[in-house]
Every structure is written in structure tokens, then in C-alpha cells.
């Protein structure tokens, strides 16, 4: 029996770690990059002496505007201590000073909660997990394979269409159990903190397979994303510095956040901070590259070198000494909070499909506490692996899908519709008639998609503009859907998945008419905001509805 884990970041590796070694099970991890996992600086753990799991739960629910699934939040917070022990078993030790954990306080947290292992916590965890899996010899890593589509039979997964970037080969690989661990979708925006390997594939594949999606409209804009110098552009800057003495200033050198409840005004939830920065820029108080100044000099050189050494070095390499001078930042799409709707074992409504990591929705609600993302990929990566393991022990599939490969020249000039037909009917590929598109046409459509997202679905949104942009995204999607491509189907697949994701996201944003958390509308209508937007493909069409939230 074949298990396909789509994504080789921490969530995917944690899942693989639980399944590795099962008798009669072949586990394949598709690996075109580790997504955001290498950039995990720290992880939330309730290890502070005054902290508790209960306080952790309360903070998470409050930060999410009580739109989080309480069961998922309970899993996140209660599993955190077990994850701490798991990491110790892997040889990951958290930093300590005078026998006490060195901890940072994230925005939205009652107590200091972020623990780390040096300045590259995520990289350490990835390396330890990969080495363990390679030593086991029971997990196959497909280092250049990117999943593009899931194939279903009788409501269960049967295979995955995979593109191998080095060879250009398109391959149908058997998979009777699939774990989606391919990250969020903020990379579909033209400017974000996401790496190039992050896009809308996971959301599009899940939707087309009939998996419900929840609250896609919630995208957390990181308040402090570097704009300049170009060497650091797109890199996020950790907001815990605001508790250490960092402040924000406009082009005139003025602080614009003030003081709130006796603490710096910058020490608020990320959604509030992003909006304040966005509005300051809109007032005409932006610096030379369109952002505001992040002034970390108040933290002090000693503290910066002790707790934020990686940021000091990153900027020094670009010619900026952040211990002496401010640098320019602006809000940028960072974390997608909505995504695949899961149960507590990471299973979905579709048997055999599981999800973990940033691709899931319902955990963070309308906003996320810093540090919870690092914990999420560990907790739900582990839960996905254990959930899949239980599924594999019970379900014995009868699949007849044939594994097959196509060289680049075999797929040139063919539509996706034709390729899908040939795969499902086990027939040789034949040429099809249809509108031809060149790569330049696809690039033009991608640029238009990115413009619509950046212009109308940014930090602040407006209903009529979003509605018009949503309709145009659907037109672009239809334009691309069955066109033939003169060179490689891969570029078309990637664009089609990103367009599908963008259109679904736009539908969710248009449906939620009240501002809440990361979803800020200038035309906010008065209505109950305590509901979820659930999207699924039903009878071949988009089905979107509001479901009452269960949080309290």
C-alpha cells in the first residue's frame, strides 16, 4: 500500500516519522523544498513558571476572536508538553540561562512562551527528522517531485500526478493514502514572506478532490516584512522585539503607535499592528521604499546579539547595522490561517486524505499568536501520521491505477482535460484540439492575478472591489482551464492551481461581510461574525455556506 506525503517541511516529516517501518507500507515524501519550516525561530510552550495549558488555550482562543475550533486548540496546547519531550528524544534542547528556559513573549500572549534551540530551530528539527527517516530505510524521498493533482476512485484517493522538475517528466504515482503537508498559499501574492516553492497547489488539489475548506479569507499579514535592502526584501522580522524596546517610526522619525495600557502601542495583536502600519503608509507618511521604520536600537546591542543574533547578521550582510540604525518594513502576506478542514486526528471528510501544518484551517481562527505556527506543524504533523497509521491498519484498498510516465515532448500541445482522460482510462496520450497558449500568455495571466490579489485583497478590503476582482479571477481561471500549452504542462498546472486557490480565497473574502481579525473591510456590515465560511466542490460546482462557530 502506498502513502504519499506531499511536503517535506516539519509537518510532513513528523507525519512520516509516525508511519515509517509499518509492514507492507511504502511511504514517499515529495520534496521540492521545506517551505517555511527552516525559518521557524521558536516554538510556543507553556514552560514559564506562571504559565499553564489553560492560559495557553485561553490566549489562543482570544487571539483567534473565538473563531478557532476549540477541539483543535485543545490538541495544540495540551500536546505541546509531549512535543517538548519528543524533541528532546531527537536531541533538540531548548536554550537556557541560569538553568531557566530563555523565553520570548509573542504578541497576544499573557506570558513569555517562545522557546528556541539557537537561532535555527526549524533547520535543526528538519535535519534530525530527515536523518532518522533516512536511517530507517523505510521512507523514499522524491527530491524533485511536485504534486499537481489528486486522482480519486469511489470517493477515496488512488494516485497523485507528480511533476519531476529535473527531468521534466510528468508521472502518475499510486497513493491510496495522502497526507497534505504542503504549507499555506500566501505565495500566490506578488509580495509575501513565502519562499518560491509555496503556492496554491494544496488548496486546489484538496478542493478538486472534494475536501472541505474552511475560513480561507483569513490571511495573517506579518506587520514587519523587510522592504529594503533588496538582499533582505520579503524576510519577516520577529515582533517579540517590541516587548524588548523596539518601536515603529514614520518617515519623519515620529512614533505613531503611542502607548496602550501602560505598554508600547506596538505590543498588540498582529492584525491590529498591520492595519496601523498600512494606514500610516496610506496617510503619506511612508519612507523611501513605501514602508515605515522598524527601530530596534532601543533593544540594546547586547540583547540583540543574545536573542536576535540571526537578524543582526542578516542585516549586516546587507550593509545595515540594526543595533545602530532603523530599517524599512511594511505588512506582507505571511501565514494563511484558513485551509483544509480537519478532525482532531487530521483526517478530512474524504477517507484516506489527511492534512497537517499551515494547509489546515480552523485552528487559529481570525488571527494567530506568534510562535503557534512552529508548534502547530509539530503537533498536527504527529497527529496526521498517527491518524494515517490507524487508517492504514484498517483500510485495505483495491486500486487498479497504473503508474505511468510521460516525457516532456509527449505532453506538449495537450490540454489538461485530455491528459486526465488518458490517465483515468489507461490510454496513450493523443493530441487534442483547443486554444493554444504560449508561456508569455500564462505569465501575463499570472501577473494579472497577482495584481488583483495585491490591490483588492490586501490588509484592508472593500466589498464591491473584491466582488469585481473575484469575477475577473474566475474569467482568468476559465481562460486557462482547457487551453493547450506549446511547451510544458507544468507551468499551466501551477498557474491553474494558483488561480483556483485565488478564486476560492476571493469567494470566502466576499462572503464574510463583517470585519473580524485579519479580515478587515471598509464596508463592514453589522451581522453575527461567529460563523465559519466552508467551501467544497459538490456535484462539480462550488458550494459555499456559513456554519455556526462552536467556540465560546
C-alpha positions in Angstrom: 0.0 0.0 0.0 1.3 3.4 -1.0 1.3 6.5 1.3 2.1 9.9 -0.3 3.2 12.7 2.0 3.0 16.0 0.0 5.5 18.3 1.6 8.9 17.8 3.3 8.7 20.5 5.9 8.4 19.7 9.6 4.7 18.7 9.4 5.4 16.2 6.6 8.5 14.8 8.3 6.7 14.4 11.6 3.9 12.5 9.9 6.4 10.2 8.1 8.2 9.6 11.4 5.0 8.0 12.8 4.4 5.7 9.8 7.9 4.7 9.0 8.5 1.0 9.4 4.9 -0.2 9.0 4.8 -3.6 7.4 3.6 -3.6 3.8 3.5 0.2 3.6 5.6 2.3 1.2 5.9 5.9 2.3 7.0 8.5 -0.3 7.7 12.1 0.7 7.5 14.6 -2.1 10.2 17.2 -1.6 10.6 20.3 -3.7 11.5 22.4 -0.7 10.8 22.7 3.1 8.5 25.7 2.8 8.6 28.0 5.9 9.9 25.3 8.3 13.6 26.3 8.0 12.6 29.8 9.2 11.0 28.6 12.4 12.8 30.7 15.1 11.0 29.4 18.1 8.0 27.4 19.4 5.3 28.2 21.9 5.5 26.0 25.0 3.8 26.8 28.4 7.0 26.3 30.3 7.1 29.7 32.1 6.6 29.2 35.9 3.3 31.2 35.9 2.0 29.8 32.7 -0.3 26.8 32.2 -2.0 24.9 29.4 -5.3 26.5 30.4 -3.9 30.0 30.0 -2.3 28.9 26.7 -5.7 27.8 25.5 -7.4 31.0 26.6 -4.8 33.1 24.8 -5.1 31.2 21.6 -9.0 31.4 21.6 -8.9 35.1 22.4 -6.3 35.8 19.7 -8.5 34.0 17.2 -11.5 36.1 18.1 -13.2 32.8 19.2 -13.4 31.5 15.7 -10.9 28.8 16.4 -12.1 25.2 16.6 -11.9 24.6 20.4 -11.1 20.9 19.9 -8.1 21.7 17.6 -6.9 24.4 20.1 -7.1 21.9 22.9 -5.0 19.5 20.9 -2.4 22.2 20.1 -2.0 23.4 23.7 -2.2 20.1 25.5 0.1 18.3 23.1 2.8 20.9 23.5 4.4 19.4 26.5 4.5 15.9 24.8 6.1 17.6 21.8 8.7 19.1 24.1 9.7 15.6 25.2 9.6 14.3 21.6 12.1 17.0 20.6 14.4 16.1 23.5 14.3 12.5 22.3 15.6 13.8 18.9 18.4 15.6 20.7 16.8 19.1 20.4 17.5 21.1 23.6 15.9 24.5 24.3 18.1 27.4 25.3 18.6 28.0 29.0 20.3 30.6 31.1 21.0 30.1 34.8 19.1 26.8 34.5 15.9 28.6 33.3 14.4 28.5 29.8 15.3 31.5 27.7 11.8 32.6 26.5 10.4 35.4 24.4 6.9 36.9 24.7 4.9 36.8 21.5 2.2 39.3 20.6 -1.1 38.2 22.1 0.4 36.0 24.8 -0.1 36.5 28.5 3.4 35.2 29.4 6.7 34.6 27.7 6.2 31.4 25.8 8.6 31.1 22.8 11.4 28.7 23.3 14.1 28.0 20.8 17.3 26.0 20.1 19.8 28.5 18.9 18.9 30.8 16.0 17.9 28.0 13.6 15.4 25.8 15.5 13.5 24.8 12.4 16.6 23.7 10.5 17.7 21.6 13.5 14.4 19.8 13.7 14.3 19.1 9.9 17.8 17.7 9.9 17.2 15.4 12.9 13.9 14.1 11.4 15.4 13.6 7.9 18.4 11.7 9.3 16.2 9.4 11.4 14.0 8.7 8.4 16.9 8.0 6.1 18.4 5.7 8.7 15.2 3.7 8.9 15.4 3.0 5.2 11.6 2.7 5.0 10.8 6.2 3.6 11.5 7.2 0.0 12.3 10.9 -0.7 11.4 12.2 -4.1 13.6 15.2 -4.1 12.3 17.0 -7.2 8.7 15.8 -7.3 5.8 18.4 -7.1 2.3 17.2 -6.7 -0.2 18.8 -9.1 -3.4 16.8 -8.9 -5.0 14.0 -6.8 -6.8 11.2 -8.6 -9.9 9.7 -6.8 -11.8 6.5 -7.2 -15.1 5.8 -5.4 -14.5 8.7 -3.0 -11.0 7.7 -2.0 -7.5 8.7 -3.3 -6.0 6.5 -5.9 -3.0 8.4 -7.1 -1.1 11.7 -7.5 0.0 13.4 -10.6 3.6 14.5 -10.0 6.0 16.7 -12.0 9.7 16.0 -11.7 11.5 19.3 -12.2 14.9 18.0 -13.2 13.7 15.6 -16.0 10.5 17.4 -17.0 8.7 14.1 -16.6 5.0 14.0 -15.6 4.2 10.9 -13.6 1.2 9.3 -12.2 2.1 7.7 -8.8 0.0 5.3 -6.9 -1.2 6.5 -3.5 -4.1 5.1 -1.5 -3.5 7.4 1.5 -2.4 11.0 1.1 -1.2 13.5 3.7 -1.3 17.1 2.6 1.6 18.9 4.3 2.5 21.4 1.6 2.1 24.6 3.5 -0.1 27.7 3.1 -0.9 29.7 0.0 0.3 33.3 0.7 2.9 32.7 -2.1 0.2 33.4 -4.7 0.6 37.1 -3.8 3.3 39.1 -5.6 5.0 40.2 -2.3 5.0 37.9 0.7 7.3 36.2 3.2 6.8 32.9 1.5 9.5 31.1 -0.5 9.2 30.3 -4.2 8.1 26.7 -3.5 4.9 27.8 -1.7 1.8 28.3 -3.8 -1.9 27.3 -4.2 -1.4 23.7 -5.2 -2.5 22.1 -1.9 -5.7 24.1 -1.6 -6.6 23.5 -5.3 -5.9 19.7 -5.1 -8.0 19.4 -1.9 -10.9 21.3 -3.4 -10.9 19.3 -6.6 -10.8 16.1 -4.6 -13.9 17.1 -2.7 -12.2 18.0 0.6 -14.0 20.9 2.5 -12.1 24.1 3.1 -12.7 26.5 6.0 -12.2 30.2 6.5 -9.8 30.9 3.6 -10.4 34.6 3.9 -8.1 34.8 7.0 -4.5 35.6 5.9 -2.3 37.0 8.6 -0.2 39.9 7.2 3.1 39.9 9.0 3.4 43.6 10.2 7.1 43.7 9.8 8.3 42.4 6.4 11.6 43.9 5.1 11.4 46.2 2.0 15.0 47.2 1.8 17.9 46.5 1.2 16.9 44.1 -1.6 19.1 41.3 -0.1 16.6 41.0 2.8 13.4 42.1 1.0 10.5 39.7 1.8 12.0 38.5 5.0 9.9 38.8 8.2 11.2 40.4 11.4 10.1 38.8 14.7 7.7 41.1 16.6 8.8 40.0 20.0 11.3 42.8 19.8 8.5 45.2 20.6 8.5 43.9 24.1 12.2 44.5 24.3 12.2 48.2 23.4 11.8 48.2 19.6 9.4 50.8 18.1 7.9 51.9 14.8 8.5 55.3 13.2 7.3 57.1 10.1 9.3 59.0 7.6 9.5 62.0 9.9 11.0 59.8 12.7 7.8 60.1 14.7 6.3 57.1 16.6 2.7 56.6 15.5 1.6 53.7 17.8 1.9 55.6 21.1 1.2 53.8 24.4 -1.6 51.4 25.2 -2.5 50.2 28.8 0.9 51.3 30.0 2.9 49.4 27.4 4.2 50.3 24.0 1.5 50.6 21.4 3.3 48.2 19.2 2.6 45.4 21.6 -0.8 44.5 20.1 -2.0 41.6 18.0 -0.5 41.3 14.5 -3.8 42.1 12.8 -4.1 45.4 14.6 -0.5 46.3 14.1 -0.6 45.5 10.4 -3.7 47.7 10.0 -2.0 50.6 11.8 1.1 50.4 9.6 -1.0 50.2 6.5 -3.0 53.3 7.5 0.2 55.2 8.3 1.5 54.5 4.9 -1.8 55.5 3.3 -1.6 58.9 5.1 1.5 59.7 3.1 4.0 59.1 5.9 5.9 56.3 4.2 9.7 56.2 3.9 11.6 56.0 0.6 10.6 52.4 -0.3 7.0 52.7 0.7 7.2 51.4 4.3 7.8 52.6 7.8 10.9 52.3 10.0 11.5 49.5 12.4 13.8 50.9 15.1 15.4 48.2 17.2 18.1 50.3 18.7 16.1 50.6 21.9 16.6 46.9 22.5 20.3 47.4 23.0 23.2 45.8 21.3 23.8 43.2 24.0 20.2 41.9 23.9 20.1 41.9 20.1 23.2 39.9 19.9 22.0 37.5 22.6 18.4 36.8 21.4 18.3 38.1 17.8 21.7 37.3 16.5 20.3 35.9 13.2 18.6 39.2 12.4 21.7 41.2 13.2 23.8 39.0 10.9 21.2 39.0 8.1 21.2 42.8 8.0 24.9 43.2 8.5 25.4 41.1 5.4 23.2 43.6 3.5 25.1 46.6 4.9 22.7 47.6 7.7 23.6 47.5 11.4 20.2 47.2 13.2 21.9 47.8 16.5 22.6 51.4 15.4 20.0 52.3 12.7 16.4 51.6 11.8 15.3 49.7 8.7 12.3 49.8 6.5 9.4 47.4 6.7 5.7 47.0 5.6 3.0 44.4 6.1 3.1 41.4 3.8 1.1 38.2 3.5 2.7 35.7 5.8 0.5 32.9 7.2 -2.7 31.6 5.8 -5.0 30.8 8.7 -7.7 29.1 6.7 -7.4 25.9 4.7 -8.3 22.2 4.8 -11.0 21.4 7.4 -9.7 18.6 9.6 -10.8 16.4 12.6 -8.5 16.1 15.6 -6.7 13.1 14.0 -6.0 15.3 10.9 -8.4 13.2 8.8 -10.8 15.0 6.4 -14.3 14.4 5.2 -12.7 12.4 2.4 -11.5 9.0 3.6 -7.7 8.5 3.0 -6.9 12.2 2.8 -5.2 13.8 5.8 -3.7 17.3 6.3 -1.2 18.9 8.7 0.7 22.2 9.0 -0.2 25.5 7.5 -2.5 24.0 4.9 -5.1 23.3 7.6 -7.8 25.7 8.7 -9.9 26.2 11.8 -7.1 26.1 14.3 -6.1 29.8 14.5 -9.5 31.4 13.8 -9.2 35.0 12.6 -5.7 35.7 14.0 -2.7 33.8 15.2 -0.3 34.2 18.2 3.3 34.3 17.1 5.0 31.0 17.9 1.9 28.9 17.5 2.8 28.2 13.9 6.0 26.4 14.9 4.1 24.3 17.4 1.3 23.6 15.0 3.4 21.8 12.4 4.9 19.6 15.1 1.6 18.7 16.9 -0.5 18.2 13.8 2.3 16.6 11.8 2.5 14.0 14.5 -1.3 13.6 14.7 -1.6 13.3 10.9 1.0 10.4 11.0 -0.8 8.6 13.8 -4.2 9.2 12.2 -3.0 7.8 8.9 -1.4 4.9 10.7 -4.7 3.9 12.2 -6.4 4.3 8.8 -3.8 2.1 7.2 -4.3 -0.6 9.8 -8.0 -0.9 8.9 -8.4 0.0 5.3 -7.2 -2.5 2.6 -7.7 -0.8 -0.8 -8.3 -2.4 -4.1 -6.6 0.0 -6.5 -6.0 -0.7 -10.2 -4.5 2.7 -11.1 -1.4 2.1 -13.2 1.8 4.1 -12.6 2.9 5.8 -15.8 5.2 8.5 -17.0 5.3 11.0 -19.9 8.3 12.7 -21.3 8.0 16.5 -21.9 7.6 16.0 -25.7 4.7 13.7 -25.1 2.6 16.3 -23.2 3.4 19.3 -25.3 0.4 20.8 -27.0 -2.1 18.9 -25.0 -4.8 20.1 -22.6 -5.2 19.0 -19.0 -8.6 17.6 -19.8 -7.0 15.3 -22.4 -4.2 14.2 -20.0 -6.7 13.5 -17.2 -8.9 11.4 -19.6 -6.0 9.4 -20.8 -4.7 8.7 -17.2 -8.1 7.6 -15.9 -8.7 5.4 -18.9 -5.2 4.0 -19.1 -4.9 5.1 -22.8 -1.9 6.5 -24.6 -1.8 10.3 -24.9 -3.2 11.8 -28.1 -3.1 15.2 -29.4 -6.2 17.4 -28.8 -7.7 20.5 -30.4 -8.1 23.6 -28.4 -6.9 27.2 -28.0 -3.1 27.3 -27.9 -1.2 29.4 -25.3 2.4 30.3 -25.0 4.4 30.8 -21.8 4.2 34.5 -22.3 0.3 34.3 -22.2 0.4 32.3 -19.0 2.9 34.8 -17.4 0.5 37.7 -18.4 -2.4 36.0 -16.7 -0.3 35.3 -13.5 0.7 38.9 -13.3 -2.9 40.0 -13.6 -3.9 37.5 -10.8 -1.2 38.9 -8.6 -2.3 42.5 -9.3 -5.9 41.7 -8.3 -4.8 40.0 -5.1 -2.4 42.8 -4.1 -4.8 45.6 -5.0 -8.1 44.3 -3.6 -7.3 41.6 -1.0 -4.6 43.3 1.0 -4.7 44.3 4.7 -7.9 46.4 4.1 -10.6 45.3 1.7 -13.8 46.7 0.2 -16.8 44.7 -0.9 -17.6 46.0 -4.4 -14.0 45.9 -5.5 -13.5 42.4 -4.1 -16.6 41.2 -6.0 -15.3 42.6 -9.3 -11.9 41.1 -8.7 -13.4 37.7 -7.8 -15.3 37.7 -11.1 -12.2 38.5 -13.1 -10.3 35.8 -11.3 -13.0 33.3 -12.4 -12.7 34.6 -16.0 -8.9 34.1 -15.9 -9.4 30.6 -14.5 -11.8 29.7 -17.3 -9.4 31.1 -19.9 -6.6 28.9 -18.7 -8.5 25.7 -17.8 -8.6 23.8 -21.1 -6.1 25.7 -23.2 -3.3 23.9 -24.9 0.3 24.9 -24.0 3.0 24.8 -26.6 5.8 23.9 -24.1 5.3 22.2 -20.8 2.1 21.3 -18.9 3.8 22.0 -15.6 3.6 25.8 -15.9 0.0 25.6 -16.8 -0.8 23.3 -13.9 0.9 25.6 -11.5 -1.0 28.6 -12.8 -4.3 26.7 -12.8 -3.8 25.6 -9.2 -2.9 29.1 -8.1 -5.8 30.6 -9.9 -8.2 28.1 -8.4 -6.8 28.9 -4.9 -7.1 32.7 -5.5 -10.7 32.3 -6.7 -11.7 30.2 -3.7 -10.0 32.7 -1.4 -11.8 35.6 -3.1 -15.1 33.8 -2.7 -14.6 33.4 1.1 -13.5 37.0 1.5 -16.6 38.3 -0.4 -18.9 36.0 1.7 -17.7 37.3 5.1 -19.2 40.8 5.1 -18.1 41.8 8.7 -14.6 42.7 9.7 -13.0 40.3 12.2 -9.4 39.7 13.0 -7.2 39.6 9.8 -10.3 40.2 7.6 -10.7 44.0 7.6 -13.4 45.6 5.4 -14.0 49.3 5.0 -17.7 48.5 4.2 -18.2 46.1 7.2 -21.8 45.3 7.6 -23.4 44.6 11.0 -24.1 40.9 11.5 -23.0 38.0 13.6 -19.4 37.2 12.9 -19.4 34.0 14.8 -19.5 31.6 11.8 -17.2 29.8 9.5 -17.1 30.0 5.7 -17.0 26.4 4.4 -16.2 25.8 0.8 -16.4 22.4 -1.0 -16.9 21.1 -4.5 -20.3 19.5 -4.7 -21.7 17.8 -7.9 -18.9 19.5 -9.9 -19.7 23.1 -8.6 -18.6 25.5 -6.0 -20.7 25.1 -2.8 -20.2 27.8 -0.1 -22.0 28.2 3.1 -21.8 29.7 6.6 -21.6 27.3 9.5 -22.1 28.4 13.1 -18.8 28.5 15.1 -18.6 26.3 18.1 -16.1 28.4 20.2 -17.2 30.1 23.4 
